[in-house]
């Protein structure tokens, strides 16, 4: 889907595959075009994916929904058979599809995401008058298991950040890498938000950074002292690229992608901490949990994280209670 004038992805990176012909079939084969790709259903899926891009949905969500809808199209396209038109799909068909997902022993969160992709697609069709009912909303959603996210302690987070700053891992752009870690932990932003920051989004004088979250919703996040100092060091070394507004640059002088940031974080965490499970979102969890344990107001944390619902932020209270019980069990004589 690349257009003339767009930068090609770096080696090891992939452009957002939001067209059906870019997606592999189940089993790993790559046909010239996927089954049913000339059908009315396939055409409407293409329109919906294009709509997601226009709305500024995150590349990660777009990729996931594109893959989910391609699998749904394949399910409805047995050999030598065209899939039904959108208006012909009913709850029985969707329930059979859902039973097939359960038969694959997929994780509950994966099934919920696939169902969410389908619900969004049918909402799009209903808005355009192509179906009368969003039949995907009539299908039961499996309940996701409630579990508190794994969170680094303050000591673990600071140990990792100090080790990154000490240059224990020889890297070609150490100042940039330090800035990445300080911004992730100091500002609690999503990896896609960090990758999307431009130079003009940073108010160095007042100590604020403009962050664009899900749906391109903007919020301002305070820039703590260590993150600001790391930024100043990086900006003093950052090459001047007149046609590139991005704050974080890759080795070719282009914008560092969220995938690139994930790779950098995983590399440092594995080498310095021996823990490859640490990823950018680990710092967002730590940011929220450590603020809460230090007495920050839950609604203030909601604003800082850019959560649309307070219930999303409340999961961090569960983490704090788990930590509290751990301390109690360890220290109380009657535990």
C-alpha positions in Angstrom: 0.0 0.0 0.0 3.0 2.3 -0.2 2.5 5.4 -2.1 5.0 7.3 -4.2 7.2 9.4 -2.1 6.7 7.3 1.1 9.8 5.9 2.8 10.4 2.2 2.4 10.5 0.2 5.7 13.9 -0.6 7.1 15.3 -4.1 6.8 13.6 -6.2 9.4 10.6 -3.9 9.5 7.3 -4.2 7.7 4.8 -1.7 6.5 1.3 -2.0 8.1 -0.3 -4.9 6.1 -3.8 -3.5 6.0 -4.7 -5.0 2.6 -6.0 -8.5 2.3 -3.5 -9.5 -0.4 -0.6 -8.6 1.9 -1.7 -11.1 4.5 -0.7 -14.8 4.6 -3.3 -17.5 4.8 -3.5 -19.8 7.8 -0.7 -22.4 7.4 1.8 -19.9 6.2 1.2 -20.1 2.4 1.0 -16.9 0.4 -1.4 -17.1 -2.6 -1.5 -14.5 -5.3 -4.8 -13.3 -3.7 -6.6 -14.8 -0.7 -9.8 -16.8 -1.1 -12.9 -14.8 -1.8 -10.8 -11.7 -2.5 -13.0 -10.7 -5.5 -16.2 -11.0 -3.5 -18.4 -8.2 -2.1 -17.4 -9.2 1.4 -13.7 -8.8 0.6 -14.3 -5.4 -1.0 -16.1 -4.2 2.1 -13.3 -5.4 4.4 -10.9 -3.4 2.3 -13.0 -0.3 2.7 -13.2 -0.9 6.4 -9.4 -1.2 6.8 -8.9 2.0 4.8 -11.4 3.7 7.1 -9.3 2.6 10.1 -6.2 4.2 8.6 -8.1 7.4 7.9 -9.3 7.5 11.5 -5.7 7.2 12.8 -6.1 3.8 14.5 -2.7 2.5 15.7 -0.7 0.5 13.2 -0.7 -2.4 15.7 -4.5 -2.5 15.9 -4.8 -2.1 12.1 -2.5 -5.1 11.5 -4.3 -7.2 14.0 -7.8 -6.4 12.6 -6.6 -6.9 9.1 -5.3 -10.4 9.9 -8.4 -11.3 11.9 -10.8 -10.2 9.1 -8.6 -12.0 6.5 -9.0 -15.2 8.5 -12.8 -14.6 8.8 -12.9 -14.2 5.0 -11.0 -17.5 4.5 -13.3 -19.3 6.9 -16.3 -18.2 4.7 -14.5 -19.2 1.5 -14.2 -23.0 1.2 -12.5 -24.3 -2.0 -14.5 -23.4 -5.2 -16.9 -21.3 -3.1 -17.5 -17.6 -2.9 -18.3 -16.2 0.6 -21.8 -14.8 1.2 -22.6 -11.2 0.9 -22.4 -9.2 4.1 -26.2 -8.9 4.4 -26.5 -12.7 4.3 -24.4 -13.2 7.4 -26.3 -14.1 10.6 -25.6 -15.0 14.2 -25.6 -18.7 13.5 -22.7 -18.3 11.0 -20.8 -16.2 13.5 -21.4 -18.6 16.3 -20.0 -21.5 14.2 -17.0 -19.3 13.4 -16.6 -18.6 17.1 -16.8 -22.3 18.0 -14.0 -22.9 15.5 -11.8 -20.4 17.4 -12.4 -22.2 20.7 -11.5 -25.5 18.9 -8.1 -24.0 18.1 -7.5 -23.5 21.8 -6.8 -19.8 21.3 -6.3 -17.5 24.3 -9.5 -15.7 25.5 -7.9 -12.3 24.9 -7.2 -13.3 21.2 -10.8 -14.5 20.7 -12.1 -11.2 22.2 -9.9 -9.2 19.8 -11.1 -11.2 16.8 -14.7 -10.6 17.9 -14.0 -6.9 18.4 -12.6 -6.7 14.8 -15.8 -8.3 13.5 -18.0 -6.0 15.6 -16.2 -2.9 14.3 -16.6 -4.2 10.7 -20.3 -4.8 11.1 -20.8 -1.4 12.8 -19.1 0.1 9.7 -21.4 -1.8 7.4 -24.5 -0.8 9.4 -23.5 2.8 9.2 -23.4 2.6 5.4 -26.7 0.8 5.3 -25.2 -2.5 4.0 -26.6 -4.5 6.9 -29.6 -3.9 9.1 -28.1 -5.2 12.3 -24.7 -5.6 13.8 -25.0 -9.4 14.2 -21.6 -9.6 15.8 -23.0 -7.7 18.8 -25.4 -10.6 19.4 -22.6 -13.1 19.8 -21.5 -13.8 23.4 -18.1 -12.3 24.3 -16.0 -14.6 26.4 -14.9 -13.1 29.7 -11.2 -12.2 29.9 -9.4 -13.5 33.0 -8.9 -10.8 35.6 -5.3 -10.6 36.5 -3.0 -7.8 37.6 -0.2 -6.9 35.2 3.3 -7.9 36.1 5.0 -4.7 37.2 8.7 -3.9 37.8 9.5 -2.6 41.3 11.0 0.9 41.6 14.4 -0.7 42.3 14.2 -2.9 39.2 13.2 0.1 37.0 15.9 2.4 38.4 18.5 -0.4 38.2 17.8 -0.9 34.5 17.7 2.8 33.7 21.0 3.4 35.6 22.6 0.6 33.7 21.5 2.0 30.3 22.8 5.4 31.3 26.1 3.9 32.4 26.8 2.6 28.8 27.3 -1.0 29.9 26.0 -2.1 26.5 28.0 -0.6 23.6 25.5 0.9 21.1 25.9 3.3 18.2 23.4 5.9 19.6 23.6 5.7 23.4 22.1 9.2 24.1 19.0 8.3 22.1 18.6 5.0 23.9 18.9 6.6 27.3 16.2 9.2 26.2 13.9 6.3 25.1 14.1 4.6 28.5 13.7 7.9 30.5 10.7 9.0 28.4 9.0 5.6 28.7 9.3 5.4 32.5 9.2 9.2 33.2 6.2 9.9 31.1 4.3 6.6 31.0 3.5 6.8 27.3 2.7 4.0 24.9 5.4 2.9 22.5 3.4 4.2 19.5 3.0 7.5 21.3 6.8 7.8 21.8 7.5 6.9 18.2 5.1 9.5 17.1 6.6 12.5 19.0 7.9 15.3 16.8 10.5 17.9 17.8 7.8 20.6 18.0 5.8 18.5 20.5 8.4 19.2 23.2 8.2 22.3 25.3 11.7 22.3 26.8 11.3 25.6 28.6 8.1 24.6 30.5 8.8 20.9 30.8 5.9 19.5 28.9 5.5 17.0 26.0 2.5 16.8 23.7 1.4 13.1 23.3 -1.0 11.8 20.7 -2.8 8.8 22.0 -5.4 6.4 20.6 -7.6 8.0 18.0 -5.1 10.9 17.7 -6.4 12.2 21.0 -3.9 14.7 22.4 -2.8 15.2 26.0 0.1 17.0 27.7 2.4 15.1 30.0 4.9 16.6 32.4 8.6 16.0 31.5 10.4 15.0 34.7 14.0 16.1 35.4 15.9 13.0 34.4 13.9 12.6 31.2 14.5 16.3 30.3 18.2 15.9 31.0 18.4 12.8 28.8 16.5 14.7 26.0 18.9 17.6 26.2 21.9 15.3 25.8 20.3 13.5 22.9 19.2 16.7 21.1 22.7 18.0 21.3 23.9 15.0 19.3 20.8 14.4 17.1 21.7 15.1 13.4 19.8 18.0 11.8 17.4 16.5 9.3 15.4 19.3 7.7 12.7 17.0 6.2 12.3 14.7 9.3 10.3 16.2 12.2 10.5 13.0 14.3 12.2 13.3 17.7 13.7 9.8 17.7 15.7 8.8 14.6 16.9 5.5 13.3 20.3 4.8 11.9 19.2 6.1 8.4 18.0 9.4 9.7 14.3 8.5 9.5 11.7 8.1 12.2 12.4 5.3 14.7 9.3 3.0 14.6 7.5 1.5 17.5 8.9 -1.9 16.4 12.4 -0.4 16.5 11.8 0.9 20.1 10.6 -2.5 21.2 13.7 -4.1 19.8 16.0 -1.6 21.6 14.2 -2.2 25.0 14.3 -5.9 24.7 18.0 -5.9 23.8 18.9 -3.8 26.8 16.6 -5.7 29.2 18.0 -9.1 28.1 21.6 -8.0 28.2 21.6 -5.9 31.4 18.8 -7.6 33.4 18.7 -11.1 31.9 15.0 -10.6 31.3 13.8 -10.5 27.8 10.1 -10.3 28.9 10.5 -6.6 29.7 9.0 -4.5 26.9 8.0 -0.8 26.5 4.6 -1.3 28.1 6.3 -2.6 31.2 7.4 0.9 31.9 3.9 2.3 31.5 2.7 -0.2 34.0 5.5 0.7 36.4 4.9 4.5 35.9 1.2 4.1 36.9 1.8 1.7 39.7 4.6 3.7 41.3 2.6 6.9 41.1 -0.3 5.3 42.8 1.8 3.8 45.5 3.3 7.2 46.2 -0.2 8.7 46.7 -1.1 10.1 43.3 -4.8 10.6 42.6 -6.3 7.9 40.4 -8.1 10.4 38.2 -4.8 12.3 37.7 -3.1 9.0 36.7 -6.0 8.4 34.2 -5.3 11.8 32.6 -1.6 11.2 32.4 -2.1 7.8 30.8 -4.8 9.0 28.4 -7.3 6.3 29.5 -10.8 7.0 28.2 -12.3 5.1 31.2 -11.4 5.2 34.9 -12.0 1.5 35.1 -9.0 0.9 32.8 -6.8 2.8 35.3 -8.3 1.0 38.3 -6.4 -2.2 37.4 -3.3 -0.5 38.9 -5.1 -0.4 42.3 -5.2 -4.2 42.1 -1.5 -4.3 41.6 -1.0 -2.1 44.7 -3.2 -4.4 46.7 -1.2 -7.4 45.6 2.0 -5.6 46.6 0.4 -4.7 50.0 -0.6 -8.3 50.7 2.9 -9.5 49.8 4.4 -7.1 52.3 1.8 -8.1 54.9 2.5 -11.8 54.4 6.2 -11.2 54.7 6.2 -8.9 57.7 3.1 -9.5 59.9 3.7 -11.9 62.8 0.2 -13.4 62.4 0.3 -13.7 58.6 
